[in-house]
């Protein structure tokens, strides 16, 4: 892959640029791979292993059929394969990617979740919705960011549910005032 492991270490700008590129590329490739895994045959024979947990927890993020691990793992390694990063950048990318997927599967929306600070970040709430529904109707196929689901309309059910919950909270707070 053209990876370097010697000194000097890359500048923080190079590392940050590569990591951002990896997240964007990974999300794009993962979206399509994940969406393909939700076709009837692939879901039944491969992806259903990952969906055995309707209410996921952190460790389920890595629980999948071996074919799925290879198939979707391609999305994670594609960016580094294209750029030939320094070993430190590759390690950082892998750590961030695992932390992101564990956070998305943890089942909790923590105050420190990146979804509170990054507008397009999906997080646990976004991914929990994906695990709630059957294979062809789930939507929310993205791994990290929500832009692909928004562009292709595969998050419509999630957005409607979220709007209903927000309206319910507003109504409840109005009732308490009166």
C-alpha angles and dihedrals in degrees: 000000000000092000119169124214103172133091139307100064116224118264118262088248092058092046093047093046092050094046092050090048090049093051093049095045093043091051092050095048094039091052093058094041092048092046090052089051087059093064111112101257097040092045093051096046103031121006097044088077089067091045095055085103111066090182103041128206129196099276093052089069088081096035106107145121112282091242089056092050090055094041098049093032086069088069091056097049098039096084095051090044089057098045103034095221131198112272090248090056091049091051092048091049093050092048092048092047093051092045090050095051093045090050091049090052098040095094094227133098101216123196088241094051113130088234087074091059107026113061097208097042113116106202131168098317092054094047095042088063089055092055094048098068138058122272102268096039105044105092119176093101098160120108104212114353129039100221096101092050090048094049094048097036095239091132098057094109091049093049091049092050091047091050090051091050091049091049090050092051091048091048091049093050090048090052091053091054092056 
